[in-house]
Amino acid sequence: MTSLRSKGILLALILLAAALRLPDLARRPMHADEAIHADKFGTLLEGGGYVYDPSEYHGPTLFYLTLVPAWLKGARRYAGLDEVTLRSVPAVLGVALVAACFAARAFLGLPAALAAALLAALSPAMVFYSRYYIHETPLVFFTFGALLGIAWYARRRSALAALLTGACAGLMHATKETAPLALGSLLLALALTVLVERSHVESQPAVWSKALGRDLLLAGLAAAVVSSVFFSSFLANPRGVVDSVRAYGIYLDRAGARSVHDHPWHYYLGLLAHFPTRGTPFWTEGTILVLAVVGGLSGWVGKGAPGADARVVRFLVFYTLLLLATYSAIPYKTPWCVLGFLHGMILLAGVGAVVLVRASRGRATKALIVVLLGGAAAHLGFQSFSASVRFAADPRNPYVYAQTGTDVFEIVRRLEDLARAHPDGSSLPVQIVSRENLWPLPWYLRGFPNVAWWNGVADGAKSAPAILLTPDMEPALARKLYELPPPGERELYVRLFDRPVELRPGVELRGYAASSLLEKVRQLDRAASPR
């Protein structure tokens, strides 16, 4: 395959990845986690700095990276942010992850690297979570950098490779607290690969040397410096470095505690193999699973893929299995964590696809394999498009998890109608009464500066012209509005929604507005309607 041709194919794959990740990023409602991250970034954007919280929010790299699109767009305030600005960061890194597969051609061979890039571009999980303002896609991207650095160093030892590997490891640590799971799997996989290699060769040179010791020290220093710079908020908050270590005690306790996020050991494999639903596409990434098995086996038997280093393939097998086993053993599971070992599977699947085509005898058989693989790739692409568009917030989508429903748009629209009719405009007073976690509602109400949050109905407080509350607060509100005020001082309140609305599954919101304000809304609507 000529260099020009391969670069043309890579460009096409990058454009394909971008076409699935970048358009219409505001379509899906903000997940609660995304909104909390947006709030954290808003503090940084407005000059409040970044202070790492060891109990929540994860590491700082996502927030500092988001400064780039925010500045490019001219956003300087939290209220001026939008979903596209935030989600563009993981989306662009998702595209970069596809492009980075080309860097693996020295270890996997060019055909396998391009096949892996295609699968990474089309994988429904990879696409869906690249459109999420969470830390998983950056973590996988930096992990791939560390993996490539290790493979590069194993091929040709150099201080530069050690430094780059260490820098990527530092970025991993500064991204999310689960980074040690991937780093540990990488290092243990490397050790196992070395042991396997030594068992096959009788006279093996000593693994340890002064140069290796020096390079390990360089990698460790690079990791420590990069991680410390980010966690200390570029030296403005030195305590952040200590908190980044202290966080692991908190997360170990959380991993072992009972939670609504507890799932069986096979949860992740079930997501990838088949997610049974009705009225939706046939959800499966089984093609990647099967091809990964084929690619992994080729590291021990057969001729493998052209240009693929069997040692690197074995290293990928160990890494992927170790990371899968680790995540599966932890009861606390969230679906986006699948990306780490799924990416390892995708690299192996690229090798597997080339092995299958190469092993086919006869033109007819080879053509059939190519057609089947092409059909499977098209099905992956169809799932990715469906998951990100039609089923972006639908619980029947396997990657939708505690997702905000589209009713949130109706909630915001009705409040905007009230603000249009109120003399203070967007400064319309709004009261929200609930003991529930109502994220991402604060994100959607960021343009309303006069919002008051209550965990119960306050009899002595003046009622705002707009009130949102959960159903359990409704009896207390009715008492306050219609029983406590003396006759003649009671203002009539009317339901804001003509149907039940949910913030997310199981969290219903009800709304009330002063009838006088709603009448003004109707008058404005009548005046604006064509006669």
C-alpha positions in Angstrom: 0.0 0.0 0.0 1.6 3.2 -1.1 2.2 6.0 1.4 0.0 8.4 -0.5 -2.8 5.9 -0.7 -2.6 5.0 3.0 -2.7 8.7 3.9 -5.8 9.2 1.7 -7.5 6.3 3.5 -6.6 7.7 6.9 -7.9 11.1 5.9 -11.2 9.5 4.9 -11.4 7.6 8.2 -10.7 10.9 10.1 -13.5 12.6 8.2 -15.8 9.7 8.9 -15.0 9.9 12.6 -15.7 13.6 12.6 -19.0 13.2 10.7 -20.2 10.9 13.5 -18.9 12.9 16.4 -19.1 16.6 15.7 -22.5 17.5 14.2 -25.5 18.5 16.3 -23.7 18.2 19.6 -26.5 20.0 21.4 -29.2 17.5 20.4 -29.0 15.2 23.5 -30.0 16.8 26.8 -27.1 17.4 29.2 -26.5 14.4 31.6 -26.3 15.3 35.3 -22.6 14.5 35.3 -22.0 16.7 32.3 -23.8 19.6 33.9 -21.8 19.3 37.1 -18.6 19.3 35.1 -19.8 22.3 33.2 -20.4 24.1 36.5 -16.9 23.2 37.7 -15.5 24.5 34.4 -17.6 27.7 34.7 -15.7 28.6 37.9 -12.4 28.2 36.1 -13.6 30.2 33.1 -14.7 33.1 35.2 -11.4 33.4 37.0 -12.3 31.4 40.1 -9.5 28.9 39.4 -9.6 25.2 39.7 -9.5 23.5 43.1 -9.4 19.7 43.0 -12.1 18.0 45.1 -10.9 14.4 46.0 -14.5 13.2 46.5 -16.0 14.3 43.2 -15.6 15.8 39.8 -12.4 13.9 38.7 -9.2 15.4 37.4 -8.5 18.8 35.9 -7.3 18.0 32.3 -10.8 18.1 30.8 -11.5 21.5 32.3 -8.2 23.1 31.2 -8.6 21.7 27.7 -12.1 23.2 27.5 -10.6 26.7 27.9 -9.4 26.4 24.3 -12.9 26.2 22.6 -14.4 28.6 25.1 -11.7 31.2 24.4 -12.0 30.6 20.6 -15.8 31.2 20.9 -15.3 34.3 23.0 -17.1 32.8 26.0 -16.0 34.4 29.3 -18.9 33.6 31.5 -20.6 30.4 32.7 -24.0 31.7 31.4 -22.4 32.2 27.9 -21.4 28.5 27.5 -23.3 26.0 25.4 -23.2 22.3 24.9 -21.3 22.5 21.6 -18.4 24.3 23.3 -18.1 21.8 26.1 -18.7 18.6 24.1 -16.3 19.6 21.3 -13.4 18.7 23.6 -14.2 14.9 23.9 -15.5 14.9 20.3 -12.2 16.2 18.9 -10.2 13.8 21.1 -12.4 11.0 19.8 -11.4 12.0 16.3 -7.8 12.2 17.3 -8.0 8.8 18.8 -8.9 7.4 15.4 -6.1 9.3 13.8 -3.6 8.1 16.4 -4.2 4.5 15.2 -1.9 5.4 12.3 0.9 5.7 14.8 0.5 2.0 15.6 1.4 0.9 12.1 5.0 0.3 13.1 3.8 -2.3 15.6 0.6 -3.7 14.1 1.3 -3.2 10.4 -0.3 -0.6 8.2 -3.4 -2.7 7.1 -4.2 -3.6 10.7 -3.7 0.0 11.9 -6.1 1.3 9.3 -8.6 -1.4 10.1 -8.4 -0.5 13.8 -8.9 3.2 12.8 -12.1 2.2 10.9 -13.5 0.3 13.9 -12.6 3.1 16.3 -14.4 5.5 14.0 -17.5 3.4 13.9 -17.8 1.8 17.3 -21.1 2.9 18.9 -19.7 3.2 22.4 -16.7 5.2 21.1 -18.9 7.6 19.1 -21.6 8.0 21.8 -19.2 8.8 24.7 -17.1 11.1 22.4 -20.2 13.3 22.4 -20.3 13.3 26.2 -18.7 16.0 28.4 -17.1 13.5 30.7 -13.5 12.4 31.3 -13.5 8.9 29.7 -12.5 9.8 26.1 -9.6 12.0 27.3 -8.5 9.2 29.6 -8.5 6.6 26.7 -6.7 9.1 24.4 -3.9 9.6 27.0 -3.8 5.9 27.7 -3.3 5.2 24.0 -0.4 7.7 24.1 1.2 5.8 27.0 0.6 2.4 25.2 2.3 3.7 22.0 5.2 5.1 24.1 5.7 1.7 25.7 5.6 -0.1 22.3 8.0 2.5 20.9 10.4 2.2 23.8 10.3 -1.6 23.6 11.2 -1.4 19.9 14.0 1.2 20.2 14.9 2.4 23.7 15.3 6.1 23.9 15.0 8.8 26.6 12.5 10.6 24.4 10.2 7.6 24.3 10.5 7.3 28.1 9.7 11.0 28.6 6.6 10.9 26.3 5.3 7.8 28.0 5.7 9.4 31.4 4.0 12.6 30.2 1.0 10.6 29.0 0.9 8.7 32.3 0.9 12.0 34.1 -2.0 13.2 31.9 -3.9 10.0 32.6 -3.5 10.5 36.4 -4.6 14.1 36.0 -7.7 13.1 34.1 -9.5 10.5 36.2 -9.0 8.5 39.4 -9.4 5.2 37.4 -6.1 5.9 35.6 -4.1 3.5 37.9 -6.3 0.6 36.7 -5.1 1.3 33.1 -1.5 2.1 34.1 -1.3 -1.0 36.3 -2.7 -3.1 33.4 -0.1 -1.6 31.0 2.8 -2.3 33.3 1.7 -5.8 34.3 1.0 -6.6 30.7 4.5 -5.5 29.8 6.0 -7.7 32.6 4.0 -10.7 31.4 5.0 -10.1 27.8 8.7 -10.0 28.8 8.3 -13.3 30.8 6.7 -15.0 27.8 9.4 -13.8 25.5 12.2 -15.0 27.9 10.5 -18.4 28.2 10.8 -18.8 24.4 14.4 -17.8 24.2 17.1 -19.8 26.0 19.8 -17.1 26.1 18.2 -13.7 26.8 20.1 -10.6 27.6 19.6 -9.0 31.0 16.4 -7.0 31.1 17.7 -4.5 33.6 20.5 -2.0 32.7 21.7 1.4 33.7 20.0 2.9 30.7 16.7 1.2 31.5 16.9 2.5 35.1 17.6 6.0 33.9 14.7 5.9 31.5 12.3 4.6 34.1 13.4 7.5 36.3 12.8 9.9 33.5 9.4 8.5 32.8 8.4 8.7 36.5 9.6 12.3 36.8 7.8 13.3 33.7 4.6 11.7 35.0 5.0 13.4 38.4 5.7 16.8 36.9 2.8 16.8 34.5 0.3 15.4 37.0 1.5 17.9 39.7 1.2 20.9 37.4 -2.4 20.1 36.6 -3.5 19.1 40.1 -1.8 22.1 41.6 -3.7 24.3 39.2 -0.4 25.4 37.6 1.1 25.8 41.1 -1.7 28.0 42.4 -3.0 25.2 44.7 -0.2 22.9 45.9 -2.6 21.0 48.2 -4.2 19.6 45.0 -1.2 17.3 44.6 -1.8 15.8 48.1 -5.5 15.6 47.5 -4.9 13.7 44.2 -3.3 10.9 46.3 -5.8 11.1 49.2 -8.6 10.6 46.7 -7.8 6.9 46.3 -8.9 6.1 49.9 -12.2 7.7 49.1 -12.7 5.9 45.8 -11.7 2.5 47.3 -14.4 2.9 49.9 -16.9 3.9 47.2 -15.9 0.9 45.0 -16.6 -1.5 47.8 -19.8 0.1 49.1 -23.3 -0.9 48.0 -24.6 1.4 45.3 -27.3 1.8 42.7 -24.4 1.5 40.3 -23.6 -2.0 41.3 -23.8 -4.5 38.4 -22.8 -8.1 37.9 -19.3 -9.0 36.7 -20.5 -9.6 33.1 -22.2 -6.2 32.8 -19.7 -4.7 30.3 -19.5 -7.8 28.1 -23.3 -7.8 28.0 -23.3 -4.2 26.8 -20.9 -5.1 24.0 -22.3 -8.5 23.0 -26.0 -7.6 22.7 -28.4 -5.2 24.4 -31.9 -6.6 23.8 -34.6 -4.0 23.1 -37.6 -3.7 20.8 -38.2 -1.1 18.2 -34.5 -0.1 17.9 -31.5 -1.3 15.9 -29.9 -4.6 16.9 -27.4 -3.3 19.4 -24.1 -5.2 19.4 -20.4 -4.7 19.0 -20.0 -8.4 18.6 -18.0 -7.8 15.4 -15.2 -6.2 17.4 -15.3 -8.9 20.1 -15.0 -11.7 17.5 -12.2 -10.0 15.5 -10.4 -9.2 18.8 -10.3 -12.9 19.6 -8.9 -13.7 16.2 -6.3 -10.9 16.4 -5.3 -12.0 19.9 -4.8 -15.6 18.9 -2.7 -14.5 16.0 -0.1 -13.3 18.5 0.6 -17.0 19.5 -0.4 -19.0 16.4 -0.4 -18.6 12.7 1.4 -16.0 10.6 -0.4 -13.0 12.0 -1.1 -9.8 10.1 1.5 -8.4 7.7 3.8 -6.1 9.6 2.4 -6.9 13.0 4.8 -7.5 15.8 3.7 -10.7 17.7 5.1 -9.4 20.9 3.0 -6.2 20.7 -0.1 -8.3 19.9 0.6 -10.4 23.0 1.1 -7.3 25.0 -2.3 -5.9 23.8 -3.9 -9.2 24.8 -2.6 -9.1 28.3 -3.4 -5.4 28.7 -7.0 -5.8 27.4 -7.8 -8.9 29.5 -6.3 -7.4 32.6 -8.2 -4.2 32.3 -11.4 -6.0 31.5 -11.0 -8.3 34.5 -10.3 -5.4 36.8 -13.3 -3.4 35.8 -15.5 -6.5 35.8 -14.4 -7.4 39.4 -15.4 -4.0 40.7 -19.1 -4.0 41.7 -19.4 -0.2 41.0 -19.9 0.0 37.2 -20.9 2.8 34.8 -21.2 2.1 31.1 -18.6 4.7 29.9 -15.9 2.8 31.6 -16.2 0.2 28.8 -14.1 2.5 26.6 -10.7 1.6 28.2 -10.6 -2.1 27.3 -12.9 -1.7 24.3 -10.1 0.4 22.7 -7.7 -2.5 23.4 -10.2 -4.8 21.7 -10.4 -2.5 18.7 -6.6 -2.6 18.2 -6.7 -6.4 18.3 -9.7 -6.4 16.1 -7.8 -4.5 13.5 -5.2 -7.3 13.5 -8.0 -9.9 13.4 -9.7 -8.4 10.3 -6.4 -8.5 8.4 -5.7 -12.1 9.6 -9.1 -13.3 8.4 -8.7 -11.7 4.9 -5.2 -13.0 4.6 -6.2 -16.5 5.7 -9.0 -16.7 3.1 -8.1 -19.1 0.3 -9.4 -18.3 -3.2 -10.8 -15.1 -4.6 -14.4 -16.0 -3.9 -13.8 -16.8 -0.2 -11.7 -13.6 0.2 -14.4 -11.5 -1.5 -17.0 -13.0 0.8 -15.0 -12.2 3.9 -14.5 -8.7 2.7 -18.2 -8.3 2.0 -19.1 -9.7 5.5 -16.6 -7.4 7.2 -17.9 -4.4 5.2 -21.5 -5.2 6.1 -20.5 -5.5 9.8 -18.7 -2.2 9.6 -21.8 -0.6 8.1 -24.0 -2.0 10.9 -21.6 -0.5 13.5 -21.9 2.9 11.7 -25.7 2.6 11.6 -25.8 1.9 15.3 -23.5 4.8 16.0 -25.7 7.2 14.1 -28.9 5.9 15.6 -27.5 6.1 19.2 -26.3 9.7 18.7 -29.4 11.0 16.9 -32.7 9.2 17.2 -32.0 7.3 20.4 -29.6 9.8 22.0 -31.7 10.0 25.2 -33.8 6.8 24.8 -33.3 4.2 27.6 -33.5 1.6 25.0 -30.0 2.7 23.8 -27.5 0.5 25.7 -25.2 3.5 26.4 -27.9 5.8 27.8 -27.5 5.7 31.6 -29.6 7.9 34.1 -30.0 10.2 31.2 -31.9 13.5 31.3 -35.0 13.3 29.3 -36.1 15.7 26.5 -38.8 17.1 28.9 -36.1 19.4 30.2 -36.4 21.4 27.0 -40.1 21.9 27.8 -39.4 23.0 31.3 -36.9 25.6 30.1 -39.2 26.7 27.3 -42.1 27.4 29.7 -39.8 29.4 32.0 -38.6 31.4 29.1 -42.2 32.2 28.1 -42.8 33.5 31.7 -39.6 35.5 31.6 -40.8 37.1 28.3 -43.9 38.4 30.0 -42.3 39.4 33.3 -41.1 42.9 33.8 -37.7 41.7 35.0 -37.2 39.4 32.0 -34.7 36.7 32.7 -34.4 37.9 36.2 -37.8 36.5 36.8 -37.9 35.0 40.4 -38.1 31.2 40.3 -38.3 28.9 43.3 -37.3 25.3 43.1 -38.4 23.0 45.9 -37.1 19.5 46.2 -34.9 17.1 48.2 -34.0 15.3 45.0 -30.8 15.7 43.1 -32.1 17.9 40.3 -28.9 18.2 38.1 -28.7 19.1 35.3 -31.4 21.7 36.0 -28.9 24.3 37.3 -27.2 24.1 33.9 -30.4 24.8 32.0 -31.3 27.7 34.4 -27.9 29.3 34.2 -29.5 32.2 32.3 -31.9 32.9 35.2 -29.9 34.7 37.9 -32.8 34.9 40.3 -33.4 31.2 41.1 -33.8 30.1 44.7 -33.3 26.5 45.7 -35.2 25.1 48.7 -35.3 21.6 50.2 -38.7 22.3 51.6 -41.6 24.7 51.4 -40.9 27.8 53.6 -44.3 29.1 54.9 -42.8 32.5 55.7 -41.1 33.1 52.4 -42.8 35.1 49.6 -43.9 32.8 46.8 -42.1 33.5 43.5 -44.3 33.9 40.3 -42.8 30.7 39.0 -42.4 27.5 41.1 -40.9 24.1 40.2 -41.1 21.3 42.7 -41.2 17.5 43.0 -44.6 15.8 43.7 -43.8 15.1 47.4 -43.6 18.9 48.0 -47.0 19.6 46.4 -49.2 19.2 49.5 -47.1 21.7 51.5 -47.2 24.2 48.6 -51.0 23.9 48.3 -51.3 24.6 52.1 -49.0 27.6 51.8 -50.8 29.1 48.8 -54.4 28.5 49.7 -54.7 27.8 53.4 -52.3 30.1 55.2 -53.0 33.5 53.4 -56.2 35.2 54.6 -59.1 35.4 52.1 -58.6 38.2 49.7 -54.8 37.9 49.9 -54.5 34.7 48.1 -53.0 34.8 44.6 -54.2 32.2 42.1 -51.5 29.8 40.8 -52.0 27.6 37.8 -50.2 24.4 36.6 -47.4 25.3 34.3 -47.4 21.9 32.4 -50.4 20.3 30.8 -48.9 16.8 31.1 -46.4 15.0 33.4 -42.8 16.0 32.8 -39.7 14.2 34.0 -36.2 15.5 34.5 -34.9 12.0 34.1 -36.6 8.6 34.6 -38.3 8.5 38.0 -37.8 12.2 38.8 -41.0 14.1 38.0 -41.2 17.9 38.2 -44.4 19.9 38.5 -44.7 23.6 37.9 -46.9 26.4 39.0 -47.1 30.0 37.9 -49.1 33.0 39.0 -52.2 33.2 36.8 -51.7 36.9 36.2 -48.3 36.2 34.7 -49.7 33.3 32.5 -52.4 35.7 31.3 -49.7 38.1 30.1 -48.0 35.2 28.3 -51.2 34.4 26.5 -51.7 38.1 25.5 -48.2 38.2 24.0 -48.8 35.0 22.1 -52.1 36.4 20.7 -50.4 39.6 19.7 -47.6 37.7 18.0 -49.9 35.3 16.1 -50.8 36.2 12.5 -54.3 37.4 11.9 
